[in-house]
């Protein structure tokens, strides 16, 4: 879609809902054994969809990207930031709505949406190695949507969907901010804290293996499946065509 590099959390969650609908229609998929997995902002989506899409029976949220901007900036600081980015609408009006872009990641003080050394170093390395098509930019309007998005408020409605949260002790989003969200969820639930950074859970070992094994065990337990067991025989050629 257009504009590119534009984040609207609600639209992303609608895309996930559509994916669930498509999966449930496939003959090799048991429609009553579908789980959701997400990392960072995707992990926050899982909190919301686990509550409001009852077709999901288990969800795993990794390095959960809950909204902590007010905690970081304070109410007055957040309101000042909003005034600045809200003014972008007035600037774009005579330009027929052409988007304003800011860096998605930067070093502190350089105007990025994620102005943290960890984020800047991770995405810069990715762009220089395995993700050369990555564009380090984000529409300024995206920030309005992200600031106003609070999927964690849906957590009290999540049970009986099984919730597993996996988080890093050194995450930029403090574990102390994640625990109160987790505590609002009903059973079954589990929180696992690793001694790592936010982006360690993206690609670095041993954290990727440890978190993925925890997720697999959770899905096997709450989707009532066993290792290697398939609901129906797989049509390999059909799967290739789909991919």
C-alpha positions in Angstrom: 0.0 0.0 0.0 0.8 3.7 -0.1 2.4 5.6 1.4 5.3 3.2 2.1 6.8 2.8 5.5 3.6 3.8 7.1 2.5 2.0 10.3 -1.2 1.8 11.3 -1.5 -0.8 14.1 -5.2 -1.3 13.5 -4.7 -2.1 9.9 -1.9 -4.6 10.7 -4.2 -6.4 13.1 -6.8 -6.6 10.4 -4.2 -8.2 8.1 -3.6 -10.8 10.8 -7.3 -11.4 11.2 -7.5 -12.0 7.4 -4.6 -14.5 7.7 -6.4 -16.4 10.4 -9.5 -16.5 8.1 -7.5 -17.9 5.2 -5.7 -20.5 7.4 -9.0 -21.8 8.8 -10.3 -22.4 5.2 -7.3 -24.6 4.2 -8.1 -28.3 4.2 -4.8 -29.3 5.9 -5.4 -26.9 8.9 -7.5 -27.7 11.9 -9.5 -24.5 12.3 -9.8 -25.0 16.1 -6.0 -25.3 16.6 -4.6 -22.0 15.5 -2.2 -20.0 17.6 -0.6 -16.6 17.1 3.1 -15.5 17.5 4.4 -12.0 17.4 7.6 -10.1 18.3 7.9 -6.5 19.5 4.9 -4.6 18.0 3.7 -7.9 16.7 3.8 -9.2 20.2 1.5 -6.3 21.3 -0.8 -7.3 18.4 -1.0 -10.8 19.9 -2.3 -9.3 23.2 -5.1 -7.6 21.4 -6.0 -10.4 19.0 -5.8 -13.0 21.7 -8.6 -11.0 23.5 -10.7 -10.0 20.5 -10.3 -12.9 18.0 -11.6 -16.0 19.8 -10.4 -18.1 16.9 -6.9 -18.0 18.4 -6.5 -20.6 21.1 -3.0 -19.7 22.2 -0.7 -16.7 21.7 3.0 -16.0 22.3 4.2 -12.5 22.7 8.0 -12.0 22.4 9.8 -8.8 23.5 6.3 -7.3 23.8 6.2 -3.8 22.3 3.7 -2.3 24.8 3.3 1.5 24.8 5.5 3.1 27.5 6.0 6.5 25.9 4.1 8.3 28.6 6.2 6.6 31.2 9.4 7.6 29.3 8.4 11.2 28.5 5.9 12.1 31.3 2.5 13.5 30.6 3.7 17.0 29.8 6.5 15.7 27.6 4.2 13.4 25.7 1.7 16.2 25.1 4.5 18.5 23.8 5.7 15.7 21.4 2.1 15.2 20.2 1.7 18.9 19.5 4.8 18.8 17.3 3.8 15.8 15.3 0.1 16.8 15.1 1.3 20.0 13.4 2.5 17.8 10.5 -1.1 17.7 9.3 -1.1 21.5 8.7 2.3 21.3 7.0 1.1 18.6 4.6 -2.3 20.2 3.7 -0.9 22.5 0.9 1.1 19.6 -0.4 -1.9 17.4 -1.0 -1.1 15.1 1.9 2.4 14.0 0.7 3.9 12.2 3.7 6.6 13.6 6.0 9.3 11.1 6.8 11.6 10.7 9.8 14.4 8.1 10.3 12.9 4.9 11.8 16.1 4.5 13.8 18.9 6.9 14.8 21.4 7.6 17.5 20.0 9.7 20.4 19.3 13.3 19.4 19.1 12.7 15.7 15.4 12.6 15.3 14.6 8.9 14.8 11.4 7.2 15.9 13.6 4.8 17.8 16.6 6.9 18.8 18.4 4.3 20.7 21.9 2.9 20.0 20.6 -0.7 20.2 17.9 -0.1 17.6 20.2 1.9 15.3 23.0 -0.6 15.4 20.7 -3.6 14.9 18.8 -2.1 11.8 22.0 -0.6 10.3 23.7 -4.0 10.5 20.7 -5.7 9.0 20.6 -3.1 6.1 24.3 -3.7 5.4 24.0 -7.5 5.4 20.9 -9.6 5.0 18.2 -6.9 4.5 19.7 -4.5 1.8 16.2 -3.3 0.7 15.3 -2.0 4.2 14.5 1.7 4.2 15.4 3.6 7.4 12.4 5.8 7.3 8.9 6.1 8.8 6.0 8.5 8.2 5.7 11.0 11.0 2.0 10.3 11.0 2.8 6.7 12.1 3.9 8.1 15.4 0.4 9.4 16.1 -1.0 6.0 15.6 1.6 4.3 17.7 1.3 6.7 20.6 -2.5 6.3 20.7 -2.4 2.5 20.5 -2.8 0.6 23.7 -3.4 -3.1 22.9 -2.2 -4.1 26.4 -5.5 -2.8 27.8 -7.3 -5.8 26.2 -5.4 -8.3 28.3 -8.0 -8.8 31.0 -10.3 -10.2 28.2 -7.7 -12.7 26.9 -8.4 -15.7 29.0 -9.1 -18.6 28.4 -6.7 -18.1 25.4 -3.3 -19.3 26.6 -0.8 -16.5 26.9 3.0 -16.9 26.9 5.1 -13.7 27.3 8.9 -13.9 26.6 10.9 -10.8 27.5 14.5 -9.6 28.0 15.7 -8.5 31.4 17.7 -5.7 29.6 14.9 -4.8 27.2 14.3 -1.0 26.6 10.7 -1.8 27.6 11.3 -2.6 31.3 10.2 -5.9 32.7 8.6 -3.9 35.5 6.3 -2.4 32.8 5.5 -5.8 31.3 4.7 -7.6 34.6 1.6 -5.5 35.5 0.2 -6.3 32.0 0.9 -10.0 32.5 -0.7 -10.0 35.9 -4.0 -8.7 34.4 -4.3 -11.8 32.3 -6.3 -14.8 33.5 -5.0 -18.4 33.4 -3.4 -20.1 31.6 -0.5 -17.8 31.3 3.3 -17.8 31.7 6.0 -15.2 31.7 9.7 -16.1 31.0 12.4 -13.5 31.4 15.7 -14.0 29.6 19.0 -12.2 30.4 19.1 -10.3 27.1 18.3 -7.2 25.1 15.2 -6.5 23.0 16.9 -7.3 19.7 18.7 -10.3 21.0 15.4 -12.1 20.7 15.2 -11.3 17.0 18.3 -13.0 15.7 20.9 -13.8 18.4 21.7 -17.1 20.0 21.1 -18.7 22.4 18.0 -16.4 22.9 16.3 -17.2 19.5 16.6 -21.0 20.2 15.5 -20.7 23.8 12.5 -18.5 23.0 11.4 -20.5 20.0 11.6 -23.8 22.0 9.5 -22.2 24.8 6.9 -21.1 22.1 6.8 -24.5 20.5 6.2 -26.2 23.9 3.4 -23.7 24.6 1.7 -24.3 21.3 2.1 -28.1 21.7 0.5 -27.9 25.1 -2.4 -25.6 24.4 -3.1 -26.5 20.8 -3.2 -30.2 21.9 -0.8 -31.4 19.2 2.3 -33.5 19.4 5.7 -33.1 17.7 5.4 -34.0 14.1 1.7 -34.8 14.2 -0.4 -33.3 11.3 -4.1 -32.8 11.2 -4.2 -34.1 7.6 -1.6 -35.3 5.1 0.2 -32.4 3.5 -0.1 -31.7 -0.3 3.5 -30.6 -0.9 3.0 -29.4 -4.5 -0.1 -27.4 -3.5 1.9 -25.8 -0.7 4.7 -24.8 -3.1 2.2 -23.1 -5.4 0.7 -21.2 -2.4 4.2 -20.0 -1.3 
